[in-house]
Amino acid sequence: QFLKEFNTFINAPNGIQQLRNLIVELAVEGEFDEHDASDEDVASLLEDIHAQREDLLAKRIIRKERSPSSLNELEKPFEINKNWVWTRLGDLAWPLSGAAFKSEYFNDQGIGKAIIRIGNLSQTKDQIYYSGEFDPRYLVNKGEYLVGMSGEFKVAQWQSQASLLNQRVARLIFFDKRINRYFVAMSLQMRLSHLHKGYSFTTLKNLSLSDLCDSVIALPPLEEQERIVARVDELMELCDRLEEEQQAAEAFSDELRVSTFHHLIQPEKP
């Protein structure tokens, strides 16, 4: 399907972004990998993850939330391979919602810690800083995954300095290291994107923590998660190169048009 759609997207307006979206969709639906019978049983992995979750609850690292409900058939948007299982985000990670910091301690002089607002999930410039005291739970380090709870429901890996988690942004605290977080983030982004499209134009687009926890995810064995992510990385690099080539071609075309127009309005001969 990827090869079939490639030529359609490559020359379409915003085609590269559509191609990236298709890559993610096919990846999280299991269309990019040869399945290996020797992979660890994912059901056993989920049992271990549940035990890790209970341990975090006992240590009060995470707060007791309602247990994610079991899935019904209507919630399963596509067929999965026999060695995959359906689960919910709340079975894999706990979303910590950000704090409402006091504006009297805000500054734009770089004093204190930067604050992560929803707009900073797309870019890290124009950050506001906070010079007051804060709970260390809200300190986000580079590499952690965040979710915007309003607007486009963007899932992003934080790539900047250690910063403070503002309200309407959630941080994903994974229960077990034997999960490829990038794979889960891709799956979550696809589900939230579909949810976002389901809102009407008159509806305020806000997520709740329950919405996040209830998001359904098709989970393969860890080895397969890592193979899928490696394939996605390869295809995203291809998209980067295509985007660079398109930009170079557009720049040349712009220069050609300007040069042609210049010669038309200032001809050397009458």
N, C-alpha and C positions, 0 to 999 in steps of 0.2 A: 504493500500500500504506500510505503514511503516513496519508492521509486516511481510509482504511478502518479503520485501527487506532486513530485519534485518539479517537473517542468511547468505545471500549472501555477505553482507558488512563486517560482523564481522570477517571473516577469510581472507578477501582479503587484498592485500598490500595497505596500506594507507586507510584501510577500515573504521576506526573510523572517519576520516575526511570526507570521502564520506557520512557516516551516518549523520554527523552534517549538511552537505550541503543538504541532503534530508530532514532533519527536517525543516530547514529554508524554503525550497521550498514548502513543503506541508503546512507549517504554513501560509505563505503569500498568498497562494492560497485558504485558507479557509477550509482545510481538517481536522483541529484538533479541531473543536468546534461545539457544538450544538447551533444553532442560536436561539435567544430569541426575540420574537415579541415585547417585552416590551422595548427593547433597544432604545435609542434616535435615531431619524432619522438622518442619516449621512449627508443627503443633507442640512438639517438645520444647522448642525455643520459647513459645508463648507461655508455657507453664513456668519456665524459669523466669521470664520477665514478670509474670504475675507475682512470683515470690519476691523478686527485687522490689516491686511496687509496695508490697506489704512491709518490707524491711524499711523503706523510706518513710512510710506512714508511721511505723513504730518509733523511728528516730525523730519524727516531727519535721523532717526535711521538706515534706509536702503535706498539704492539708487534706483532710478527709473530705472527698467529694462523693456525690452519689455514684454508684457503680454504673459503668456504661451498660445500657440495655442490650439484650441479644438482638441480632439482626433478623429481619424478616426478608422474604424473597423479593419484595418490591424495592428494597433498599440496595439491591445488588445490580448495578447498572450494566454489567457485562459478564460474560462467562469467563471463569478463571481456569487455569491449568490444575490438574489433579493434585499437584504437590504444593499449591498455594492455599492460603486460608483467608477468609474475610475476617476483618477485625475492625476496631474503632481506634481513633487516635488516643482516646482516653485509656486504652489498654497498653499503649506504648510510651506515652509521655504525659506529663502534667503541665498545663498551661498556667504560668504565673502572670497575672495581670499587673500592669505597671501602677505606680503611685501618682497621686496628685500632689506634686511638689508646690511649696509656697512661692508664689510669684515674687514676693519681696526679696528673695535671695537669687533671682535671675539676673544674669549679666551677659554682655556680649564681648567682654574683655578677656575671656579665656580663664577666668578665676574659678577654681573648683573643678567639678566634673561636668562633661558635656551631657546633655539630655537627649535621649532618643525619642523624637516625635514621629508620627506616622510618615510625614514627608521625608524624614531621614532614612527611611527604608529604601528609597530610590537613590538618594544622594546624601553625602555626609557634610556638605558645605552648609553655611547659614545655620549652624547649630547654636543653641542657647546653652549657657553654662549655669550651674547651680552651686552656690557657695555655702549652703547650709548643711546641717547634719542629715544623714540618710541611713536607712536600713541596708546592710550589705547584701540582702537578698535581691535588691533591685539593681545590683551592679552587673552589667552585661559585658562579658569578655569577647574578644575577637573570635569568630568561628561559631558562635552560638546562633541558633535559629530563632527568628522572631516572626510574629504574625500581626499585621495591621488589622485592628478590630472594626475599622470603619473604612468607607470609601471602596477601594478595589480589592480589599482582603488580600493584600500582598504577603507572600511568605518569602523571607529573605534571610540570608546568612550575614551576620554582622561582620563587617570587614575593617572597622576602624578601631580606635583606642577604646579602652574600658570606659563605658558610659552608663548613665542611669536610665532605667526603664520608666518612661512616662506613661500616664494613663492612656487607654485605648490602643496600647501595644502590649502583646503578650510574649513571654519567653517560654520556649519549650524545654522542659526538664525531662530528659529521657530516662527511663527506668533501668535500662541495661545497655551496655556498650556493644552488645552483639546485634546491633541494628545499624544499617547504613542510613545515617540521618539524612543524607542527600536524597536517597530514594523515598523516604517517608515525606520529606519536604515537597518533592515533586508530586507525589500522590495527593498530599493535602492541598497543594496549590490547584491541582486539577479539579478536585471536589469543590473547593471554595469558589473557583472561577465559574463553575456551573451554578452554584448557589447564587453568586452575584448576578448572573444573567437572569435568574428567576425572579428577581425583585422587579416590581413595577417602578416606573419613573416617579411615582408619587410616594413611594415608600422610602423611609429613612433607612439607609443601608448601614446597619450596625450588627456586629456579631456579638454573641454572648459566649462565655466560657463553656456553657453547655453545648452550644452549636459546634464549637471546636472539638470538644470531647466526643461528640456523637458522629463526627465526620468518618465515613466508612473508607477503609483502605484495604486493598488486596495485597497481601503480604506473601512474598516468596521466601524460600530459604535464604539465609545470609549469603552463601556463596553465589547464588543467582542474583541477589540484589547487587552485589559488587560487580558481577559481569555486566549487568544491565547499565549500571552507572558508568562503567568504563566505555561502553558503546555510546552512551549519550554524550560523554565528554568528546569522543571522536567526532560525532556528528555536529556538536555545537562548535567545535573548532572549524569544521567545514563551513558552517553558517557564518562564522567570523570572517573567513577568507572571502566568501561570496559577497558579504556586506562591504568589505574593503574594496573589492573589485567594482562593485556597483557604484560606490562613492567616487572612485577614481574615474570611472566612465562618465558619471554625471558631471564631475568637475571639468573634464575635457570637453564635454558637450556644451557646458556653459561658456567656457573660454572660446569655443568655436563660434557660438552665437554672437558673443560680444564682438569678436574680431570681424565677423561678417557684417554686423550692423555698422561697425566703425567704417568699414570700406564703402558701405552703401551711402552713408551720410557725408563722407568726405572722400569722394572719388578723385583719383589722380587726374582723370580726364573728364571733360564735360559729358 
